[in-house]
Amino acid sequence: MRRSTVTLAFTIFLALASSSPGIAQRVLRPFRTDTPPIIDGKLNDPLWQKAPYVTGFKTWTPDYGIDMPEKTRAFFAYDMENLYFAFRCFDREPDKIKTSITNRDNIRSDDWVCINLDSFNDHQTMYSFYINPAGIQEDSKSASGVFSEDKSIDLVWYSGGQIDNQGYTIEIRIPFKSIRFTHKNPVEMGVIFERRISRRSESGTYPPLLPERGFDFLTQTIPLIYYDVKHYTLFELLPAVTYSNRQSMVEGKLVSERKEEDFSLTTKYGITSELILDGTYNPDFSQVEADAGQVDINLRYELFYPEKRPFFLEGSENFTFSGSSGSDPLSALVHTRTIIDPYVGVKLAGKIGKKSMIASILALDELPNGYGNSDKREYTQVAILRYKRALYEDSYIGGVYTGREHKDSYNRVFGIDGQSRINASSTLGYYIVGSHDQNLDETSKKEGYALGYDYSYATRNLSIGLGVQEISKDFITQTGYITRTGLFLARASLGPKFYPSSPLIRRCDLTVSTSYIRDRIDQLNETGNSLSLKFHFLKNSSITTSASYATEVYRAQTFDISNVQVNGKSQLTKRFYLNVTYQYGKRIYYAVDPYQGRGNQVSATVIYQPSDKIKADMLLTYSDFYRDSNSVKIYDYTIGRCKLTYQMNRYLFFRAIVEYNDYRKEMLTDFLASFTYIPGTVVHIGYGNLYEKIAWQNGRYVESDRFLETKRGFFFKTSYLWRL
């Protein structure tokens, strides 16, 4: 531990002492208007005849620096309260433009444009606003040191789109109140404009991404300058009312299980334009759609569920940490889904000063009835504190504290993390945290630690990843997500990319990876070696083949988990999409007395879109397991799911789901009518049933060839976002 700590301290010293030059870019100066445009997707407002625009988009997928064959113009303007953007996307084959009138956050398979906005122009966080040709929205946020977007945010902004004989046009209005920025005169932001052409599997940007920097958007923005932006005080109220009625089968009859009538209130106050205070009372976290069924047997770890609850989404990207990849055992120090049933909560998130960021959550999490053999309502106190200090470009250093306290028991985790940009193509992430834990059922305290490094190199032709993670046996986090403790892990990957001169194959990615784990608890070793080859084609298509030789330690035994896998996906036509994955390999049966086995896994997704408003999603999941010693089949598990959605317009949709689980002999039906004017202002009406192949006979349940309705539920939810 001491040697690792010294090494990490030396790394941080080098990070703070080094520097990296920025990218010189010309400045964009949006047109200021006193007459706002009508956001209908038509560029016939006088504003767009005066506003400046950029053109000359160049590809970054599948290759860098190639002129996009379809021209694009991106316009930019503003007034005292809003940002305005517009796109003219030329297309010589407008009948092949892929679009849909669908619910929000469901457009990535379409053609789209995107505004990647660094609202502080500090290379630390970035908003992304996606719009398809029908004007349907998707938004996300990303942070330095994290290679994935947080798609759970839902911001209030406005858009419109139109397809014409030249291609399509887009208009966007983003209120300053919907984003965080430094209020000064002038206001400085950074932007990258992006366009996706689905049928060509092609994405391009302005300014062009540099091949030596790969897909690092944060450090390649071009500045936007706004003068005389109106100062405002943000204040929001979000009251919500929820009613639900659930019935369950008791002795062969459906009886009312419980009725709930809940009122919740969430409020948001802007201390400044960059520092936001949130509060909530009895927040409503009802789910409006049943989760897709998953194979839920023979699992070593609990499934990870992403955060979707509105109160926790403001500034959630700041709780991520560097030094770990998504596949490492410790993948989150702050996973707010561990706050299961908060009664009240307060959150503060934003910037204090030019380079400092803070994020904190204080909450009372209500425990289940009867917890600790008490008849009284019990609460756990949850505290999460985060600080980040921007250094140069996307480099930073930060600290984190998380704690759960209940009477004399507690769990506390604290430490530091950061990212250093070494050069244009590579970064080094690092973290070291410690934990203190005491449980009511134990007399002794436990103390543990976890640390990690993650080196990343990415250019047009090559990507390299190196990582080390060490987690002590007694490291415990009750607010994060961790799958294993008591191990040392080292991993490496090498990914050369090839660009054949072929009209069919756009790019070929070869990835070689290896990993080593020392299980400190059982004093055994694990290895993982894999080779994959991915071919990128037109029509948003690809074929990936992979093979691995790997072992896994479980209950002091080493098992073989080697496998081969093939995946193929394609937007076969404008209306038809297919994605199929097949895997065969060695597996473990996780039990008190585990044993070696093998099995097949198949997943298939078919999406048929007969019109822009109607969409059918069909999913099939299959898994089986055979014991190696005698080739006996232990189980096979099949789930079929069909979802039919009719999107009447961008605000209102109707959706029906039917899912059959052959392993559990269960059928689920779920119906929903949903109206969303803007995020927060919604009305949902839902009705669902669960049927099982059982019958009530002679005072007990027996298997049957016919379905019996065993659960029924109805819910109604409405909320209204009031913004000052």
ROTORDREN-480701 format. One record per residue (C-alpha): x, y, z; residue number from 1. Coordinates in Angstrom, 2 decimals, padded with zeros to 5 digits. Example, Ala and Ser with C-alpha at 12.3 -4.5 7.8 and 13.67 -1.06 7.14 Angstrom:
2
px  py  pz  drenba
012.30  -004.50  007.80  1
013.67  -001.06  007.14  2
REM end
This chain:
724
px  py  pz  drenba
000.00  000.00  000.00  1
002.75  002.47  000.95  2
004.69  001.88  -002.27  3
001.52  002.38  -004.36  4
000.70  005.58  -002.50  5
004.17  007.02  -003.10  6
003.98  006.12  -006.77  7
000.60  007.77  -007.17  8
001.77  010.90  -005.32  9
004.69  011.17  -007.74  10
002.28  010.83  -010.67  11
000.13  013.66  -009.34  12
003.21  015.84  -008.85  13
004.18  015.32  -012.48  14
000.62  016.14  -013.57  15
000.62  019.42  -011.68  16
004.07  020.38  -012.88  17
003.55  019.64  -016.57  18
001.79  021.75  -019.17  19
000.27  021.22  -022.55  20
-000.32  023.79  -025.27  21
-003.88  024.47  -026.39  22
-005.18  024.43  -029.93  23
-005.23  027.80  -031.64  24
-008.69  028.39  -033.13  25
-010.40  031.40  -034.64  26
-013.32  032.81  -032.68  27
-016.97  032.53  -033.77  28
-019.08  035.62  -033.13  29
-022.82  034.83  -033.26  30
-025.28  037.37  -034.63  31
-027.24  039.24  -031.96  32
-030.95  039.69  -032.67  33
-033.90  041.42  -031.08  34
-036.37  039.43  -033.17  35
-036.33  035.73  -032.24  36
-037.03  033.18  -034.98  37
-040.04  030.88  -034.99  38
-038.68  027.41  -034.17  39
-040.45  025.43  -036.88  40
-037.47  024.03  -038.78  41
-037.87  026.45  -041.68  42
-035.03  028.86  -042.34  43
-037.28  031.63  -043.67  44
-036.83  034.00  -040.70  45
-034.89  037.20  -041.52  46
-032.41  036.24  -038.78  47
-030.94  033.39  -040.84  48
-030.27  035.73  -043.75  49
-028.00  037.78  -041.47  50
-026.49  035.18  -039.12  51
-022.98  033.91  -039.86  52
-022.44  030.23  -040.60  53
-019.64  027.70  -040.95  54
-019.28  025.01  -043.56  55
-016.59  022.63  -044.72  56
-017.46  019.69  -042.44  57
-014.90  016.88  -042.49  58
-015.42  013.31  -041.39  59
-014.15  011.71  -038.19  60
-016.03  008.43  -038.71  61
-015.15  006.13  -040.33  62
-012.00  008.11  -041.21  63
-010.64  011.56  -040.39  64
-010.29  014.62  -042.57  65
-012.34  013.67  -045.63  66
-014.76  016.24  -047.07  67
-018.31  015.12  -046.42  68
-019.97  014.51  -049.80  69
-023.18  016.19  -048.59  70
-022.60  019.86  -047.69  71
-023.63  021.32  -044.34  72
-024.06  024.85  -043.06  73
-024.33  025.59  -039.33  74
-025.69  029.04  -038.33  75
-025.38  030.69  -034.90  76
-027.14  033.64  -033.26  77
-028.44  034.76  -029.87  78
-030.47  037.29  -027.91  79
-030.33  038.25  -024.25  80
-032.03  035.03  -023.08  81
-031.40  032.32  -025.70  82
-028.88  030.68  -027.96  83
-030.08  030.03  -031.52  84
-028.63  027.55  -033.98  85
-029.73  026.37  -037.40  86
-028.52  023.79  -039.92  87
-028.96  023.49  -043.65  88
-028.06  019.87  -044.45  89
-027.90  019.32  -048.18  90
-028.64  015.82  -049.49  91
-028.80  014.79  -053.13  92
-031.04  011.84  -052.18  93
-033.59  013.32  -049.76  94
-035.83  010.26  -050.05  95
-033.08  008.24  -048.31  96
-032.82  010.51  -045.26  97
-033.38  008.37  -042.15  98
-035.69  010.02  -039.62  99
-038.59  009.24  -037.29  100
-041.19  010.94  -035.15  101
-040.37  009.20  -031.92  102
-040.08  009.81  -028.22  103
-037.18  011.81  -026.88  104
-033.68  010.27  -026.65  105
-034.36  007.65  -029.31  106
-032.81  009.03  -032.51  107
-029.22  007.73  -032.72  108
-030.06  005.36  -035.58  109
-031.42  008.30  -037.62  110
-029.67  011.03  -039.55  111
-028.99  013.87  -037.10  112
-027.05  017.00  -036.30  113
-025.49  017.82  -032.95  114
-024.28  020.89  -031.08  115
-021.47  019.88  -028.72  116
-021.32  022.82  -026.33  117
-018.61  023.45  -023.75  118
-020.59  026.11  -021.89  119
-017.63  027.17  -019.70  120
-015.03  026.84  -022.47  121
-012.77  025.10  -019.95  122
-012.47  021.61  -021.55  123
-013.98  019.94  -018.48  124
-017.65  019.28  -019.33  125
-019.74  019.28  -022.49  126
-023.44  019.34  -023.36  127
-024.53  017.55  -026.54  128
-027.81  018.49  -028.25  129
-028.89  016.00  -030.95  130
-031.74  016.71  -033.39  131
-033.04  014.49  -036.19  132
-034.66  015.80  -039.41  133
-038.12  015.65  -037.78  134
-036.92  017.94  -034.98  135
-036.91  015.19  -032.29  136
-034.39  015.74  -029.50  137
-031.76  013.82  -027.59  138
-029.33  015.32  -025.10  139
-026.40  014.18  -022.99  140
-023.51  015.46  -020.93  141
-019.92  014.28  -020.65  142
-016.97  015.12  -018.43  143
-013.20  015.04  -018.59  144
-011.72  011.64  -017.81  145
-014.87  009.75  -018.86  146
-015.19  008.21  -022.32  147
-018.97  007.81  -022.35  148
-021.87  010.24  -022.43  149
-024.41  010.55  -019.63  150
-027.65  010.25  -021.60  151
-029.95  010.44  -018.57  152
-030.20  014.23  -018.45  153
-033.28  015.96  -019.91  154
-032.82  019.67  -020.52  155
-035.47  022.17  -021.55  156
-034.78  023.38  -025.10  157
-036.70  023.68  -028.36  158
-036.17  022.41  -031.91  159
-037.87  021.94  -035.26  160
-036.98  020.12  -038.45  161
-038.15  019.92  -042.08  162
-037.22  017.68  -045.01  163
-037.31  019.33  -048.45  164
-036.04  018.62  -051.95  165
-032.54  019.86  -051.04  166
-032.12  017.79  -047.85  167
-033.33  019.02  -044.49  168
-033.21  022.05  -042.19  169
-033.06  022.34  -038.41  170
-033.72  025.19  -035.94  171
-032.77  025.16  -032.24  172
-033.40  027.45  -029.29  173
-031.48  026.80  -026.06  174
-032.44  029.07  -023.13  175
-029.49  030.29  -021.08  176
-031.49  029.11  -018.05  177
-031.17  025.51  -019.23  178
-027.38  025.41  -019.17  179
-024.65  026.39  -016.74  180
-022.11  029.03  -017.79  181
-019.86  031.72  -016.35  182
-021.74  035.01  -016.25  183
-019.39  037.72  -017.40  184
-019.16  040.07  -020.35  185
-018.46  038.61  -022.79  186
-019.59  035.03  -022.12  187
-017.19  032.48  -023.63  188
-018.26  029.02  -024.73  189
-016.79  026.38  -027.01  190
-018.56  024.42  -029.73  191
-018.17  021.56  -032.19  192
-020.92  021.17  -034.82  193
-021.56  017.58  -035.90  194
-023.58  015.78  -038.55  195
-024.43  012.10  -038.99  196
-025.47  010.46  -042.29  197
-026.82  007.08  -041.28  198
-026.88  005.28  -044.64  199
-023.23  006.15  -045.25  200
-022.11  005.26  -041.69  201
-020.48  008.69  -041.72  202
-020.08  011.45  -039.13  203
-018.38  014.79  -039.66  204
-017.63  017.93  -037.66  205
-016.75  021.56  -037.84  206
-014.09  022.30  -036.80  207
-012.52  019.09  -038.12  208
-011.23  016.71  -035.45  209
-007.47  016.25  -035.59  210
-006.31  012.68  -036.33  211
-003.60  012.88  -033.67  212
-006.23  013.70  -031.02  213
-008.72  011.05  -032.06  214
-012.32  011.50  -030.92  215
-011.43  013.80  -028.01  216
-014.13  016.43  -028.47  217
-013.48  018.36  -025.25  218
-010.12  019.81  -026.30  219
-011.02  020.56  -029.93  220
-013.85  023.07  -029.60  221
-013.85  026.46  -031.28  222
-014.72  029.52  -029.12  223
-018.10  031.26  -029.23  224
-018.32  034.82  -027.83  225
-021.59  036.34  -026.53  226
-021.93  039.97  -025.40  227
-024.46  041.49  -022.99  228
-026.21  038.29  -021.96  229
-029.04  038.94  -019.50  230
-028.31  038.13  -015.88  231
-031.05  036.02  -014.34  232
-031.88  034.11  -011.17  233
-033.03  030.58  -011.94  234
-035.93  029.29  -009.90  235
-037.91  026.14  -010.70  236
-040.69  024.26  -008.96  237
-041.63  020.76  -010.04  238
-044.70  019.44  -008.19  239
-045.81  015.91  -009.09  240
-048.85  013.83  -008.21  241
-048.86  010.05  -008.54  242
-051.66  007.56  -008.03  243
-051.24  003.80  -008.29  244
-053.38  000.77  -007.59  245
-051.84  -002.69  -007.50  246
-053.57  -006.03  -007.27  247
-052.05  -009.45  -006.61  248
-053.32  -013.03  -006.63  249
-054.34  -014.40  -003.24  250
-055.85  -017.90  -003.14  251
-056.81  -017.75  -006.79  252
-058.36  -014.28  -006.74  253
-057.00  -010.82  -007.50  254
-057.20  -008.59  -004.44  255
-056.02  -005.04  -003.90  256
-052.44  -005.07  -002.65  257
-052.03  -001.35  -002.08  258
-053.19  002.03  -003.27  259
-050.82  004.95  -003.19  260
-051.50  008.65  -003.57  261
-048.27  010.61  -003.40  262
-047.34  014.23  -003.72  263
-043.74  015.27  -004.29  264
-041.98  018.58  -004.77  265
-038.60  019.34  -006.28  266
-037.12  022.81  -006.48  267
-034.09  024.33  -008.17  268
-032.48  027.67  -007.33  269
-029.60  029.29  -009.19  270
-027.28  030.85  -006.62  271
-025.35  032.01  -009.67  272
-025.57  031.05  -013.35  273
-022.98  028.36  -012.63  274
-023.89  027.13  -009.12  275
-027.27  025.43  -008.58  276
-029.02  024.38  -005.37  277
-031.62  021.58  -005.61  278
-034.02  020.37  -002.97  279
-036.62  017.62  -002.95  280
-039.35  016.33  -000.68  281
-040.78  012.82  -001.10  282
-039.49  012.63  -004.69  283
-041.49  010.52  -007.10  284
-039.31  007.91  -008.78  285
-042.07  005.92  -010.45  286
-041.05  004.12  -013.62  287
-043.23  004.54  -016.68  288
-041.98  001.52  -018.63  289
-041.23  -002.02  -017.53  290
-037.55  -002.91  -017.88  291
-036.75  -005.33  -020.66  292
-036.42  -008.83  -019.30  293
-032.95  -010.20  -018.71  294
-031.55  -013.61  -017.91  295
-031.62  -013.38  -014.13  296
-030.25  -016.74  -013.03  297
-026.69  -017.94  -012.55  298
-025.35  -014.43  -011.87  299
-022.24  -013.65  -009.84  300
-022.96  -009.93  -009.48  301
-026.03  -007.77  -009.16  302
-027.15  -006.06  -012.35  303
-026.17  -002.40  -012.78  304
-029.09  -000.03  -013.33  305
-028.38  003.51  -014.58  306
-029.73  006.57  -012.77  307
-032.89  008.01  -014.32  308
-034.34  010.07  -011.45  309
-034.52  013.81  -012.17  310
-033.29  015.08  -008.80  311
-029.94  013.28  -009.11  312
-029.22  014.25  -012.71  313
-028.11  017.88  -012.25  314
-024.30  017.77  -012.27  315
-024.20  013.96  -012.13  316
-021.28  013.84  -014.59  317
-019.09  015.47  -011.92  318
-019.37  012.39  -009.70  319
-017.47  010.22  -012.18  320
-013.81  009.54  -011.53  321
-010.67  008.86  -013.55  322
-008.32  005.90  -013.43  323
-010.88  003.19  -014.17  324
-012.55  001.75  -017.22  325
-016.17  000.67  -017.28  326
-015.16  -003.02  -017.12  327
-012.99  -002.71  -013.99  328
-014.35  -004.12  -010.70  329
-014.66  -000.62  -009.19  330
-016.56  001.30  -011.83  331
-018.35  003.96  -009.73  332
-017.58  005.68  -006.44  333
-020.93  007.47  -006.57  334
-023.88  005.43  -007.78  335
-026.96  007.32  -006.64  336
-029.26  004.34  -007.22  337
-027.93  003.16  -003.82  338
-030.09  005.96  -002.36  339
-033.18  003.82  -002.70  340
-036.04  005.72  -001.06  341
-035.03  009.29  -000.14  342
-037.44  011.21  002.07  343
-035.73  014.59  001.65  344
-032.61  015.61  -000.23  345
-030.47  018.65  -000.93  346
-027.92  018.98  -003.72  347
-025.40  021.69  -004.61  348
-023.55  021.48  -007.91  349
-021.61  023.87  -010.11  350
-018.54  026.04  -010.31  351
-017.03  028.36  -007.72  352
-014.48  030.51  -009.44  353
-012.85  029.95  -012.79  354
-011.29  026.55  -012.14  355
-013.05  024.98  -009.14  356
-016.12  022.73  -009.27  357
-018.12  021.30  -006.38  358
-020.95  018.79  -006.22  359
-022.65  017.50  -003.10  360
-025.70  015.51  -002.06  361
-027.24  015.27  001.42  362
-030.22  012.95  001.81  363
-032.26  010.93  004.27  364
-032.80  007.47  002.82  365
-035.82  005.72  004.31  366
-035.12  002.13  005.34  367
-037.60  -000.74  004.83  368
-040.25  -001.29  007.48  369
-038.98  -003.42  010.33  370
-035.32  -002.65  009.67  371
-033.28  -003.30  012.80  372
-036.35  -004.86  014.50  373
-037.76  -001.38  015.02  374
-041.40  -000.34  014.62  375
-040.37  003.26  014.04  376
-039.47  004.78  010.71  377
-035.69  004.52  010.25  378
-033.44  006.65  008.04  379
-029.87  006.45  006.81  380
-028.02  009.72  006.43  381
-026.22  009.96  003.08  382
-023.53  012.55  002.35  383
-021.61  012.86  -000.93  384
-019.02  015.60  -001.49  385
-017.00  016.17  -004.66  386
-014.40  018.78  -005.61  387
-012.52  019.17  -008.90  388
-009.82  021.66  -009.83  389
-009.23  022.27  -013.54  390
-005.57  022.36  -014.56  391
-004.78  022.68  -018.28  392
-006.89  021.55  -021.24  393
-008.96  018.60  -019.94  394
-006.62  017.84  -017.03  395
-007.86  018.11  -013.45  396
-007.29  016.92  -009.91  397
-010.13  016.20  -007.51  398
-011.27  014.83  -004.19  399
-014.31  012.80  -003.13  400
-016.06  011.79  000.08  401
-019.09  009.51  000.42  402
-020.75  008.40  003.62  403
-023.75  006.47  004.90  404
-024.53  006.80  008.62  405
-027.15  004.93  010.66  406
-026.94  004.97  014.43  407
-023.54  003.43  015.28  408
-022.95  001.92  011.85  409
-021.33  003.78  008.99  410
-019.52  003.50  005.69  411
-017.12  006.27  004.66  412
-015.02  006.49  001.52  413
-012.62  009.31  000.71  414
-009.73  009.94  -001.67  415
-008.37  011.78  -004.69  416
-008.43  011.30  -008.43  417
-007.38  013.18  -011.54  418
-006.46  013.19  -015.18  419
-003.32  014.54  -016.84  420
-003.01  015.15  -020.55  421
000.45  013.95  -021.49  422
000.32  015.07  -025.12  423
-002.18  015.56  -027.91  424
-002.92  011.82  -028.15  425
-002.64  010.45  -024.62  426
-003.93  010.94  -021.09  427
-003.24  009.38  -017.70  428
-006.03  008.94  -015.16  429
-005.46  007.96  -011.54  430
-007.24  007.57  -008.21  431
-006.61  006.39  -004.66  432
-009.39  006.02  -002.10  433
-009.76  004.54  001.35  434
-012.78  003.18  003.20  435
-013.84  002.92  006.84  436
-016.77  000.67  007.62  437
-018.56  -000.49  010.74  438
-021.68  -002.62  010.67  439
-024.17  -002.99  013.51  440
-023.75  -006.76  013.35  441
-019.95  -006.62  013.73  442
-017.81  -005.50  016.63  443
-014.72  -004.75  014.56  444
-014.15  -002.00  012.07  445
-012.93  -002.64  008.55  446
-010.52  -000.42  006.67  447
-009.57  -000.84  003.04  448
-008.21  000.94  000.00  449
-008.47  000.98  -003.77  450
-006.21  002.62  -006.34  451
-005.86  002.67  -010.08  452
-004.12  004.07  -013.13  453
-005.54  004.26  -016.64  454
-003.43  005.29  -019.64  455
-005.19  006.01  -022.91  456
-003.71  006.75  -026.35  457
-005.94  007.38  -029.37  458
-005.21  008.56  -032.91  459
-006.57  007.85  -036.36  460
-004.49  004.70  -036.79  461
-004.01  003.31  -033.31  462
-005.49  003.13  -029.83  463
-003.69  001.85  -026.74  464
-005.07  001.25  -023.28  465
-003.12  000.33  -020.15  466
-004.59  -000.04  -016.70  467
-003.79  -001.13  -013.18  468
-006.27  -001.51  -010.33  469
-005.70  -002.78  -006.81  470
-008.54  -003.29  -004.33  471
-007.97  -004.57  -000.82  472
-010.13  -007.31  000.67  473
-011.72  -004.98  003.22  474
-012.54  -002.12  000.87  475
-016.28  -001.44  001.13  476
-018.41  001.20  -000.59  477
-022.14  001.42  000.05  478
-022.60  004.40  -002.26  479
-020.64  003.11  -005.26  480
-020.72  000.09  -007.55  481
-018.11  -002.62  -007.11  482
-018.17  -006.27  -008.17  483
-015.09  -007.74  -006.45  484
-012.52  -006.94  -003.78  485
-009.21  -008.46  -002.72  486
-007.47  -008.38  -006.09  487
-004.75  -006.86  -008.22  488
-005.57  -006.26  -011.89  489
-003.40  -005.30  -014.85  490
-004.75  -004.91  -018.38  491
-003.52  -003.82  -021.79  492
-005.10  -003.39  -025.20  493
-003.80  -002.54  -028.65  494
-006.14  -001.42  -031.41  495
-004.75  -000.68  -034.87  496
-007.24  000.61  -037.47  497
-007.09  -000.05  -041.20  498
-008.77  001.83  -044.06  499
-009.14  -000.40  -047.13  500
-009.56  001.24  -050.52  501
-012.86  -000.56  -050.95  502
-016.32  000.88  -051.69  503
-017.80  -001.74  -049.36  504
-015.57  -001.79  -046.25  505
-015.19  001.65  -044.66  506
-012.83  000.66  -041.85  507
-011.41  -002.40  -040.11  508
-010.60  -002.40  -036.37  509
-008.31  -005.02  -034.89  510
-008.19  -005.22  -031.09  511
-005.82  -007.37  -029.06  512
-006.20  -007.31  -025.30  513
-004.82  -009.11  -022.30  514
-005.45  -008.97  -018.58  515
-004.09  -010.51  -015.41  516
-005.81  -010.71  -012.04  517
-004.29  -011.91  -008.81  518
-007.07  -013.01  -006.49  519
-005.56  -012.08  -003.12  520
-008.30  -013.88  -001.19  521
-007.79  -017.31  -002.75  522
-004.17  -016.71  -003.86  523
-004.97  -017.74  -007.42  524
-004.41  -016.11  -010.80  525
-006.82  -015.23  -013.61  526
-005.95  -014.48  -017.21  527
-007.86  -012.99  -020.08  528
-006.64  -012.83  -023.68  529
-008.84  -011.81  -026.57  530
-008.69  -010.96  -030.25  531
-011.46  -009.18  -032.15  532
-011.91  -007.95  -035.69  533
-014.61  -005.46  -036.66  534
-015.55  -004.50  -040.21  535
-017.48  -001.24  -040.79  536
-019.74  -001.06  -043.84  537
-022.26  001.31  -045.37  538
-025.85  001.47  -044.06  539
-024.73  001.76  -040.45  540
-023.57  -001.85  -040.67  541
-020.78  -003.84  -039.07  542
-019.64  -007.40  -038.44  543
-017.52  -008.22  -035.39  544
-015.87  -011.53  -034.61  545
-013.96  -012.23  -031.42  546
-012.34  -015.07  -029.54  547
-010.93  -015.23  -026.04  548
-008.98  -017.54  -023.81  549
-009.79  -016.65  -020.22  550
-010.08  -018.02  -016.71  551
-011.99  -016.89  -013.62  552
-011.52  -017.64  -009.94  553
-014.66  -018.47  -007.96  554
-014.79  -020.04  -004.48  555
-011.09  -020.94  -004.50  556
-011.32  -022.70  -007.87  557
-010.13  -021.68  -011.32  558
-012.60  -022.13  -014.17  559
-012.36  -021.78  -017.94  560
-014.54  -018.98  -019.40  561
-013.11  -018.92  -022.95  562
-015.57  -018.12  -025.73  563
-016.12  -017.14  -029.35  564
-018.61  -014.49  -030.44  565
-020.04  -013.05  -033.66  566
-022.11  -009.89  -033.97  567
-023.73  -008.45  -037.04  568
-025.89  -005.34  -037.29  569
-027.25  -003.33  -040.17  570
-029.79  -000.70  -041.14  571
-030.80  -002.97  -044.01  572
-033.30  -000.49  -045.37  573
-034.60  002.86  -044.24  574
-037.37  001.00  -042.37  575
-035.66  -002.20  -041.24  576
-032.84  -002.68  -038.70  577
-031.27  -005.94  -037.50  578
-028.76  -006.70  -034.73  579
-027.80  -010.32  -033.91  580
-025.17  -011.63  -031.48  581
-024.19  -015.27  -030.96  582
-021.75  -016.53  -028.34  583
-020.56  -020.00  -027.43  584
-018.12  -020.74  -024.67  585
-017.13  -022.14  -021.33  586
-019.00  -020.88  -018.28  587
-019.32  -021.30  -014.53  588
-022.35  -022.42  -012.57  589
-022.28  -020.03  -009.61  590
-023.36  -021.98  -006.55  591
-022.07  -023.01  -003.15  592
-020.53  -025.97  -004.96  593
-019.71  -024.47  -008.39  594
-018.88  -026.51  -011.45  595
-017.61  -026.10  -015.01  596
-020.04  -025.87  -017.87  597
-020.59  -024.48  -021.35  598
-023.39  -022.84  -023.18  599
-024.85  -020.74  -025.96  600
-026.12  -017.18  -025.78  601
-028.13  -015.46  -028.48  602
-029.61  -011.99  -028.60  603
-031.46  -010.51  -031.55  604
-033.11  -007.15  -032.13  605
-035.35  -006.40  -035.09  606
-036.77  -002.91  -035.58  607
-039.41  -002.32  -038.24  608
-040.61  001.21  -038.91  609
-043.44  001.15  -041.45  610
-043.85  004.93  -041.16  611
-042.21  007.85  -039.40  612
-044.78  007.54  -036.58  613
-045.05  003.77  -036.07  614
-042.27  001.60  -034.77  615
-042.11  -002.06  -033.79  616
-039.21  -003.35  -031.67  617
-038.81  -007.13  -031.38  618
-036.22  -008.63  -029.06  619
-035.19  -012.24  -028.48  620
-032.85  -013.42  -025.73  621
-031.72  -017.03  -025.32  622
-029.23  -018.67  -022.97  623
-028.52  -022.28  -022.05  624
-026.07  -024.12  -019.82  625
-024.68  -027.67  -020.00  626
-022.64  -029.33  -017.27  627
-019.27  -030.41  -018.64  628
-018.90  -033.59  -016.59  629
-021.98  -035.32  -018.02  630
-023.30  -032.97  -020.76  631
-026.62  -032.64  -018.94  632
-028.57  -029.49  -019.76  633
-029.05  -027.51  -016.54  634
-031.32  -024.86  -018.01  635
-032.34  -022.99  -021.11  636
-033.80  -019.52  -020.82  637
-035.78  -017.73  -023.55  638
-037.33  -014.26  -023.46  639
-039.33  -012.77  -026.31  640
-040.43  -009.13  -026.26  641
-042.39  -006.97  -028.67  642
-042.92  -003.23  -028.26  643
-045.23  -001.31  -030.57  644
-045.16  002.50  -030.42  645
-047.40  005.01  -032.14  646
-045.99  008.53  -031.87  647
-048.92  010.79  -032.74  648
-046.67  013.85  -032.59  649
-043.53  014.88  -030.74  650
-045.51  015.27  -027.51  651
-047.92  012.33  -027.39  652
-047.33  008.63  -027.87  653
-049.08  005.33  -027.17  654
-047.08  002.20  -026.46  655
-047.89  -001.48  -025.92  656
-045.47  -004.17  -024.72  657
-045.90  -007.92  -024.63  658
-043.11  -010.04  -023.15  659
-042.98  -013.79  -022.63  660
-040.46  -015.50  -020.33  661
-040.40  -019.17  -021.27  662
-038.15  -020.15  -018.35  663
-040.52  -018.71  -015.74  664
-043.67  -019.35  -017.79  665
-044.72  -015.72  -017.39  666
-046.25  -013.20  -019.78  667
-046.15  -009.47  -019.15  668
-048.36  -006.88  -020.83  669
-047.78  -003.17  -020.39  670
-049.70  -000.25  -021.91  671
-048.81  003.42  -021.68  672
-050.15  006.73  -022.92  673
-047.63  009.51  -022.41  674
-047.71  013.25  -023.03  675
-044.50  015.26  -022.54  676
-044.60  018.93  -023.41  677
-041.15  019.65  -022.02  678
-039.07  017.62  -019.56  679
-040.92  017.94  -016.26  680
-044.31  018.83  -017.70  681
-045.79  015.39  -018.31  682
-048.87  013.20  -018.02  683
-048.49  009.39  -017.92  684
-051.27  006.80  -017.76  685
-050.22  003.18  -017.51  686
-051.82  -000.23  -017.13  687
-050.07  -003.60  -016.82  688
-050.70  -007.28  -016.17  689
-048.68  -010.36  -015.28  690
-049.88  -013.80  -016.33  691
-048.43  -017.12  -015.18  692
-049.02  -020.70  -016.33  693
-050.53  -021.83  -013.06  694
-053.96  -022.68  -011.68  695
-055.51  -022.57  -008.21  696
-056.73  -026.07  -007.40  697
-057.60  -027.68  -004.12  698
-056.12  -024.85  -002.06  699
-052.79  -024.62  -003.84  700
-051.17  -023.43  -007.07  701
-050.30  -026.07  -009.68  702
-048.74  -025.92  -013.12  703
-051.10  -025.35  -016.01  704
-051.14  -025.04  -019.79  705
-053.25  -021.88  -019.53  706
-052.36  -018.42  -018.28  707
-053.75  -017.06  -015.04  708
-053.61  -013.32  -014.33  709
-051.65  -012.98  -011.08  710
-050.89  -009.25  -010.96  711
-052.54  -006.11  -012.25  712
-051.51  -002.51  -011.91  713
-052.67  000.96  -012.88  714
-050.87  004.23  -012.41  715
-051.36  007.89  -013.20  716
-048.71  010.56  -012.92  717
-048.71  014.24  -013.73  718
-046.16  016.94  -013.06  719
-045.65  020.53  -014.14  720
-042.36  022.38  -014.43  721
-042.79  025.98  -013.30  722
-039.78  028.12  -014.19  723
-039.20  031.74  -013.16  724
REM end
